[in-house]
Amino acid sequence: MSNTATPSQSANNPPLASSPHAADSGNDYEFFRVIQGYIDQASKIIELPEYIHTILRQPKNEIIVNFPVKLDNGKYQLFKGYRIQHANILGPYKGGMRFHQDASLDDFKALATLMTWKCALMNLPFGGAKGGIKFNPREHSQEELQRITRRFFHALGSNIGPDYDIPAPDMGTGARTMAWAMDTYMNTVGMVSKQAVAGVVTGKPIASGGTYGREKATGQGVVHCIADWAERERFDLSGKKLLVQGFGNVGSHAAVLLGKLGTSLSAVGDHTGYLYNPEGFNVHRLQKYVQANGSIAGYPNGEAITREEFFGIDADIFIPAALENQVGPREAEVLQVKLIAEGANGPCTPEGEVILKQRNIQILPDLLANAGGVTVSYYEWCQNKRSEQWTLDEVDAKLEKAMREAYARMVEFANLHDCDYRLACYGVALQRLKAVYDEREIFP
Ligand code: NAD
């Protein structure tokens, strides 16, 4: 890597945290408390009645299941699965299923809570949920993954359902996982209801009741937000440099779609390491390589760099699209970009964000930036209910309109209450929930 791109490291700017995967806060990071902190701040802005605040600070249901799976080698392993249901006052619980070795109850509570605000911000008739299994899917064959997925969804039983709780893909899961999940659920409800429950999960493959446009939806939503931001800021995207952390579903689609607007991917990272190419990566080729090989490792047209070097590269836009807790104070000090568009959930820590603000680095928050996925999941659910198949053009047009309208709601709130975009997203969402509680109060 060239010297010009190496981040400066002086006494005032010490090396980054030693953890290869997380910001300074490392393993002690309490994601759920961070999210509660944002709720507390936004509640003050909109003067949310105390009883609603108290209810919304905690998830409604925390479901944990332990289930056995027979492995390919004939041995049995016990897995722990989670489903956290945060709120359903606006509609059925909705949110992804994550398969990751570092996943914890705390993460799922935080992620479920984020889903409630995300759906409310997007005006979707859903509440929030999240779940998954704490294990590394990369260590298992396709046959084992199928058995793990099916046993997990069987163990969840009637805790999910097309009008009750609707899972979707997240990190470590995808369309194939959702096809197994739907099929398992269908086989538990009996023959006569089988076809009526296709909407029990979204993010399915097209042939199994999925929608056109869902696979790229989250990345597409990120790109709509960046385009909207660029128009408002009079920032020409053509020729601008991009950093992407996480090159899975969200990161790769965002990079490919943003490339169509003229950007160039300078550096990319995933769980195997980081690569740099000052000329810009061929994003289509890189995406195909990762789909075939499972990671960026071994990709020939890039120079290996460290995580520390990645964050210091001179670029214009950074898209975190991997895990939470990635941009702490140290990363915030060295980032050279103008904009962070949060493809991942919770990538910036509150401490990191303070420094980003001081350095005038703008943030398009997760609640808006990665809401394209759940929005198109809603379109899939509608199509399943009506036995329809919308065209890609229809889905794309609806998504763009939905993203732009939500962006406008965020800006309007931020201007009215003189707050940042993250609190504005929470504020818009909480106002919607408040209106419903004001009308109904609580049972009995
Ligand atoms: P994915 O499994 O398709 O891809 C995850 C990527 O992150 C991979 O490239 C992986 O190698 C990388 N990664 C994992 N651990 C890493 C580490 N320690 N350091 C650097 N990179 C690492 O997952 P995805 O669906 O693209 O989800 C990515 C993020 O986007 C998550 O935060 C998820 O919650 C969020 N999100 C996803 C969707 C969706 O529709 N899939 C919707 C909204 C938000």
Residues whose N, C-alpha, C, O or C-beta is under 5 A from the ligand:
A	BS01	NAD	H21 P169 D170 M171 G172 T173 T218 G246 F247 G248 N249 V250 G251 G269 D270 H271 A321 A322 L323 G343 A344 N345 N370 G373
